[in-house]
């Protein structure tokens, strides 16, 4: 009789350990994925005429006016890998001085922090770099 109780207790102990393992595993996955997306995007803007850098903090979804530009960050994400961090953000930039100002974006797409030349922001006065996402 005692041996049956020990076997059943061992099975229950194994099931409990398995449940605890899956709980912590699922919690770590949920935490890591929620850490990847941010609510704020930091960008640096270079005024090519005055040679001044300006750091802007954008809340995702909000439209910000900076001199002759309107800038909107829709989404930003951090990479999963810590050894080579990559920050990506989806930005929309409109030039207010454009004569054909019919809501045509100067830049509308994903920007990458490690290689901004993949999808370049092409403007005669300003350059934009992605700095961080948090």
Secondary structure as a PSIPRED ss2 file (coil, helix, strand):
# PSIPRED VFORMAT (PSIPRED V4.0)

   1 X C   1.000  0.000  0.000
   2 X H   0.000  1.000  0.000
   3 X H   0.000  1.000  0.000
   4 X H   0.000  1.000  0.000
   5 X H   0.000  1.000  0.000
   6 X H   0.000  1.000  0.000
   7 X H   0.000  1.000  0.000
   8 X H   0.000  1.000  0.000
   9 X H   0.000  1.000  0.000
  10 X H   0.000  1.000  0.000
  11 X H   0.000  1.000  0.000
  12 X H   0.000  1.000  0.000
  13 X H   0.000  1.000  0.000
  14 X H   0.000  1.000  0.000
  15 X H   0.000  1.000  0.000
  16 X H   0.000  1.000  0.000
  17 X H   0.000  1.000  0.000
  18 X H   0.000  1.000  0.000
  19 X H   0.000  1.000  0.000
  20 X H   0.000  1.000  0.000
  21 X H   0.000  1.000  0.000
  22 X H   0.000  1.000  0.000
  23 X H   0.000  1.000  0.000
  24 X H   0.000  1.000  0.000
  25 X H   0.000  1.000  0.000
  26 X H   0.000  1.000  0.000
  27 X H   0.000  1.000  0.000
  28 X H   0.000  1.000  0.000
  29 X H   0.000  1.000  0.000
  30 X H   0.000  1.000  0.000
  31 X H   0.000  1.000  0.000
  32 X H   0.000  1.000  0.000
  33 X H   0.000  1.000  0.000
  34 X H   0.000  1.000  0.000
  35 X H   0.000  1.000  0.000
  36 X H   0.000  1.000  0.000
  37 X E   0.000  0.000  1.000
  38 X C   1.000  0.000  0.000
  39 X C   1.000  0.000  0.000
  40 X E   0.000  0.000  1.000
  41 X E   0.000  0.000  1.000
  42 X E   0.000  0.000  1.000
  43 X E   0.000  0.000  1.000
  44 X E   0.000  0.000  1.000
  45 X E   0.000  0.000  1.000
  46 X E   0.000  0.000  1.000
  47 X E   0.000  0.000  1.000
  48 X C   1.000  0.000  0.000
  49 X C   1.000  0.000  0.000
  50 X C   1.000  0.000  0.000
  51 X C   1.000  0.000  0.000
  52 X E   0.000  0.000  1.000
  53 X E   0.000  0.000  1.000
  54 X E   0.000  0.000  1.000
  55 X E   0.000  0.000  1.000
  56 X E   0.000  0.000  1.000
  57 X E   0.000  0.000  1.000
  58 X E   0.000  0.000  1.000
  59 X E   0.000  0.000  1.000
  60 X C   1.000  0.000  0.000
  61 X C   1.000  0.000  0.000
  62 X C   1.000  0.000  0.000
  63 X E   0.000  0.000  1.000
  64 X E   0.000  0.000  1.000
  65 X E   0.000  0.000  1.000
  66 X E   0.000  0.000  1.000
  67 X C   1.000  0.000  0.000
  68 X C   1.000  0.000  0.000
  69 X E   0.000  0.000  1.000
  70 X E   0.000  0.000  1.000
  71 X E   0.000  0.000  1.000
  72 X E   0.000  0.000  1.000
  73 X E   0.000  0.000  1.000
  74 X E   0.000  0.000  1.000
  75 X E   0.000  0.000  1.000
  76 X E   0.000  0.000  1.000
  77 X E   0.000  0.000  1.000
  78 X E   0.000  0.000  1.000
  79 X C   1.000  0.000  0.000
  80 X C   1.000  0.000  0.000
  81 X C   1.000  0.000  0.000
  82 X C   1.000  0.000  0.000
  83 X C   1.000  0.000  0.000
  84 X C   1.000  0.000  0.000
  85 X C   1.000  0.000  0.000
  86 X C   1.000  0.000  0.000
  87 X E   0.000  0.000  1.000
  88 X E   0.000  0.000  1.000
  89 X E   0.000  0.000  1.000
  90 X E   0.000  0.000  1.000
  91 X E   0.000  0.000  1.000
  92 X E   0.000  0.000  1.000
  93 X E   0.000  0.000  1.000
  94 X E   0.000  0.000  1.000
  95 X E   0.000  0.000  1.000
  96 X C   1.000  0.000  0.000
  97 X C   1.000  0.000  0.000
  98 X C   1.000  0.000  0.000
  99 X C   1.000  0.000  0.000
 100 X C   1.000  0.000  0.000
 101 X C   1.000  0.000  0.000
 102 X C   1.000  0.000  0.000
 103 X C   1.000  0.000  0.000
 104 X C   1.000  0.000  0.000
 105 X C   1.000  0.000  0.000
 106 X C   1.000  0.000  0.000
 107 X E   0.000  0.000  1.000
 108 X E   0.000  0.000  1.000
 109 X E   0.000  0.000  1.000
 110 X E   0.000  0.000  1.000
 111 X E   0.000  0.000  1.000
 112 X E   0.000  0.000  1.000
 113 X C   1.000  0.000  0.000
 114 X C   1.000  0.000  0.000
 115 X C   1.000  0.000  0.000
 116 X C   1.000  0.000  0.000
 117 X C   1.000  0.000  0.000
 118 X C   1.000  0.000  0.000
 119 X C   1.000  0.000  0.000
 120 X C   1.000  0.000  0.000
 121 X C   1.000  0.000  0.000
 122 X C   1.000  0.000  0.000
 123 X C   1.000  0.000  0.000
 124 X C   1.000  0.000  0.000
 125 X C   1.000  0.000  0.000
 126 X E   0.000  0.000  1.000
 127 X E   0.000  0.000  1.000
 128 X E   0.000  0.000  1.000
 129 X E   0.000  0.000  1.000
 130 X E   0.000  0.000  1.000
 131 X E   0.000  0.000  1.000
 132 X E   0.000  0.000  1.000
 133 X E   0.000  0.000  1.000
 134 X C   1.000  0.000  0.000
